[in-house]
Amino acid sequence: MKTVFSETQLAHAPAQEISDGELKPAVEIPARAEIVLKTVRDRQVGDVIAPEEFPLRHIQRVHAPDYVAFLENFWQMWTAVGRSGEAFPFVWPVRSLRVDTQINHIDGLLGRYSMDAGTPLGAHTYKAARASADTALTAAQLLLNGEQSAFALCRPPGHHAGFDFLGGYCFFNNAGVAAQYLRDNGLNRIAILDVDYHHGNGTQALFYDRPDILFLSIHADPKDEYPYYLGYADETGEHAGTGFTRNWPLPLGTNWEAYAPALEEACRWLLVYKPEAMIVSLGLDCFEGDPISGFKFKSEDYLRLGERLAKVGVPTMFVMEGGYAIDALGTNCVNVLEGFAG
């Protein structure tokens, strides 16, 4: 299995984040990708290749052009008002506030294009996010070229990013960009299976009214966990997409034995849908040692996850999402890949 990775992704290196209402050391840091890359090489999973550079239009197929332009020009706007540190939004156009106004100030724009205050932006955020999207697109191209599997070592992650907003450490929705690219290049049915501890709210919303991209997510119950406002079992799609979204919200403390039945049910949906390709949003934060999560996976459980996904029997690309227990992250990730490869 080829791994796609760009060193440019390491340029986004936040020092702090706002979490649990406090300013804390950032957990979505370059070391996450570095330890996974090292383990891929140490355990000889396969070749590591650099991504191709794709035209911006592929990102704009799933993200609003004005949002993409905001990210591209953000640092210039930020420094133009005399600021130099990491940026955090602090005001949002919710409920009775207007969203149809022309905003000029950077603070207003940050609020318009974000869903939370915990996703810092810096001087190199855009180029890292762009490289992360290119990484996913290159893995998708590998599937189109006949590869049966590929691993997109994406960082920053993507599944919380929506059509016109960032959040949850995510800027471009890498899995969504890859899915749309596969559709645009001749595949008719794509499945996205999100196994991150947190619900992939951005991915769900992108394809909620479409039958050509099935979205399945197994995650912590949003009554108790981020992103709180999406990911409930009654969200099953709308309009033409009715029935093509499925969510399995599970209680805090879930271990592999309690998780496996939901995975089996998701795999049955895949069997019915018969996708031509599957994208796995590979969050590794179900691990018992993850600092911001509440499930109880052990490292060996990730071998079982990979083995079960292989039985789906379709070309599959893995897209790196969350997972913040850095010491175990490489092992857990490569366990999935090796379990899948058999």
Residue pairs with C-beta under 8 A, 6 or more apart in sequence:
1 45
1 46
1 149
1 150
1 151
1 337
1 340
1 341
2 46
2 47
2 48
2 49
2 139
2 142
2 147
2 150
2 151
3 37
3 40
3 45
3 46
3 47
3 48
3 49
3 150
3 151
3 153
4 48
4 49
4 50
4 51
4 135
4 136
4 138
4 139
4 142
4 150
4 151
4 152
4 153
5 33
5 37
5 48
5 49
5 50
5 51
5 135
5 153
6 50
6 51
6 131
6 132
6 134
6 135
8 127
8 128
8 130
8 131
9 30
9 33
9 128
9 131
9 132
9 135
9 153
9 154
9 155
9 156
10 30
10 33
10 34
10 128
10 155
11 124
11 127
11 128
12 30
12 122
12 124
12 125
12 127
12 128
12 129
12 155
12 156
13 29
13 30
13 122
13 124
14 26
14 28
14 29
14 86
14 120
14 122
15 25
15 26
15 86
15 120
16 23
16 24
16 25
16 26
16 86
16 120
17 23
17 24
17 25
17 26
17 27
17 28
17 118
17 119
17 120
17 169
18 24
18 88
18 117
18 118
19 27
19 118
19 292
26 120
27 291
27 292
27 324
28 155
28 156
28 157
28 169
28 324
29 326
30 155
31 326
32 155
32 323
32 324
32 326
32 329
33 153
33 155
33 320
35 326
35 327
35 329
35 330
36 153
36 320
36 329
36 330
36 333
36 334
37 48
37 153
38 330
39 330
39 331
39 333
39 334
40 46
40 48
40 151
40 153
40 330
40 333
40 334
40 337
41 48
43 334
43 338
45 151
45 334
45 337
45 338
45 341
49 138
51 131
51 134
51 135
51 137
51 138
52 134
52 137
52 138
52 141
53 134
54 133
54 134
54 137
54 138
56 68
58 133
58 137
58 177
58 180
58 181
58 184
59 68
59 130
59 133
59 172
59 177
60 68
61 177
61 180
61 181
61 184
62 163
62 173
62 176
62 177
62 180
62 206
63 161
63 163
63 164
63 172
63 173
63 177
64 163
64 164
66 164
67 113
67 163
67 164
67 165
70 109
70 113
71 113
71 121
71 125
71 126
71 129
71 166
71 171
71 172
72 126
74 87
74 106
74 121
74 125
74 126
75 121
75 122
75 123
75 125
75 126
77 106
77 109
78 87
78 106
78 121
80 106
81 105
81 106
83 106
86 120
86 121
86 122
87 106
87 110
87 120
87 121
87 122
88 110
88 117
88 118
88 119
88 120
89 107
89 110
89 111
89 114
89 116
89 117
90 107
90 110
90 111
90 117
91 107
91 108
91 111
92 111
92 112
92 114
92 115
93 99
93 111
93 112
99 112
103 109
103 112
110 121
113 164
113 165
113 166
114 165
114 166
114 167
115 160
115 162
115 165
115 166
115 167
115 168
115 227
116 167
116 168
116 226
116 227
118 167
118 168
118 169
119 166
119 167
119 168
119 169
119 170
119 171
121 166
125 156
125 171
126 171
128 155
128 156
129 156
129 171
129 172
130 172
132 154
132 155
132 156
132 157
132 158
132 171
132 172
132 174
133 154
133 158
133 172
133 174
133 177
135 152
135 153
135 154
135 174
136 152
136 154
136 158
136 174
136 175
136 177
136 178
136 317
136 319
137 177
137 178
137 181
138 152
139 150
139 151
139 152
139 178
139 317
139 318
139 319
140 150
140 178
140 179
140 181
140 182
140 279
140 317
141 181
142 150
142 317
143 150
143 182
143 277
143 315
143 316
143 317
144 182
144 185
144 186
144 187
147 315
148 315
148 316
149 315
149 316
149 317
149 318
149 340
149 341
150 317
150 318
151 317
151 318
151 320
151 337
152 174
152 178
152 317
152 318
152 319
152 320
153 320
154 174
154 319
154 320
154 321
155 320
156 169
156 170
156 171
157 168
157 169
157 170
157 174
157 283
157 320
157 321
157 322
158 170
158 171
158 172
158 173
158 174
158 175
158 176
158 177
158 202
158 203
158 281
158 319
158 321
159 168
159 170
159 173
159 174
159 175
159 176
159 194
159 196
159 198
159 200
159 201
159 202
159 203
159 281
159 283
159 321
160 166
160 167
160 168
160 169
160 170
160 198
160 200
160 201
160 202
160 227
161 167
161 168
161 170
161 171
161 172
161 173
161 176
161 202
162 173
162 201
162 202
162 205
162 206
163 205
163 206
165 202
167 202
167 227
168 198
168 201
168 202
168 226
168 227
169 322
170 202
173 202
173 203
173 206
174 319
175 192
175 194
175 200
175 203
175 279
175 281
175 319
175 321
176 192
176 202
176 203
176 206
176 207
178 279
178 317
178 319
179 190
179 192
179 207
179 213
179 279
180 213
182 190
182 276
182 277
182 279
183 190
183 212
183 213
187 276
187 277
188 212
188 276
189 212
189 214
189 273
189 274
189 275
189 276
190 212
190 213
190 214
190 275
190 276
190 277
190 278
190 279
191 213
191 214
191 215
191 216
191 270
191 273
191 275
191 277
191 278
191 279
191 314
192 200
192 203
192 207
192 213
192 214
192 215
192 216
192 278
192 279
192 280
192 281
193 216
193 217
193 266
193 270
193 278
193 279
193 280
193 281
193 309
194 200
194 203
194 215
194 216
194 217
194 218
194 219
194 280
194 281
194 283
194 321
195 218
195 263
195 280
195 281
195 282
195 283
195 286
195 305
196 217
196 219
196 281
196 282
196 283
196 285
196 286
196 321
196 322
197 219
197 220
197 225
197 283
197 285
197 286
197 290
197 293
197 294
197 295
197 322
198 219
198 220
198 225
198 226
198 227
198 283
198 285
198 293
198 322
199 217
199 219
199 220
199 222
199 227
199 230
199 231
199 247
199 249
200 215
200 217
200 219
200 281
200 321
201 227
201 229
201 230
201 231
203 215
203 217
203 281
204 215
204 217
204 230
204 231
204 235
204 245
204 247
205 230
207 213
207 215
207 241
207 244
207 245
208 215
208 235
208 237
208 238
208 241
208 245
209 237
209 238
209 239
209 240
209 241
210 240
210 241
210 244
211 237
211 240
211 241
211 243
211 244
213 244
214 244
214 245
214 269
214 270
214 273
214 275
215 244
215 245
215 246
216 245
216 246
216 247
216 248
216 266
216 269
216 270
217 231
217 246
217 247
217 248
218 248
218 250
218 259
218 262
218 263
218 266
219 225
219 231
219 247
219 248
219 249
219 250
220 249
220 250
220 251
220 252
220 254
220 293
220 294
220 295
221 231
221 249
221 250
221 251
221 252
222 228
222 229
222 230
222 231
222 232
222 249
223 249
224 251
224 252
224 294
225 252
225 294
231 247
231 249
232 247
232 249
233 247
233 248
233 249
235 245
235 247
236 242
236 243
236 244
236 245
236 246
236 247
237 243
237 244
237 245
246 266
246 269
248 262
248 265
248 266
250 258
250 259
250 262
250 295
252 294
252 295
253 294
253 295
253 296
254 286
254 295
254 296
255 295
255 296
255 297
255 301
256 296
256 297
256 298
256 301
256 304
259 286
259 295
259 297
260 304
260 308
263 305
263 308
264 308
267 308
267 309
267 311
267 312
270 278
270 312
270 314
271 312
275 314
276 314
276 315
277 314
277 315
277 316
277 317
278 309
278 312
278 314
278 315
278 316
278 317
279 316
279 317
279 319
280 309
280 316
280 317
280 318
280 319
281 319
281 321
282 318
282 319
282 320
282 321
282 333
282 336
283 321
283 322
283 323
284 290
284 302
284 321
284 322
284 323
284 325
284 329
284 332
284 333
284 336
285 292
285 293
285 295
285 322
285 323
285 324
285 325
286 293
286 295
286 296
286 297
286 301
287 293
287 295
287 297
287 298
287 299
287 323
287 325
287 328
287 332
288 295
288 296
288 297
288 298
289 325
289 327
289 328
290 323
290 324
290 325
291 324
291 325
292 324
293 322
293 324
297 332
299 328
299 331
299 332
299 335
300 335
302 332
302 333
302 335
302 336
302 339
303 335
303 336
303 338
303 339
304 339
305 335
305 336
305 339
306 335
306 336
306 337
306 338
306 339
306 340
306 341
307 339
307 340
307 342
309 316
309 336
309 339
309 340
310 316
310 339
310 340
310 341
310 342
316 340
318 336
318 337
318 340
320 333
323 329
323 332
323 333
325 332
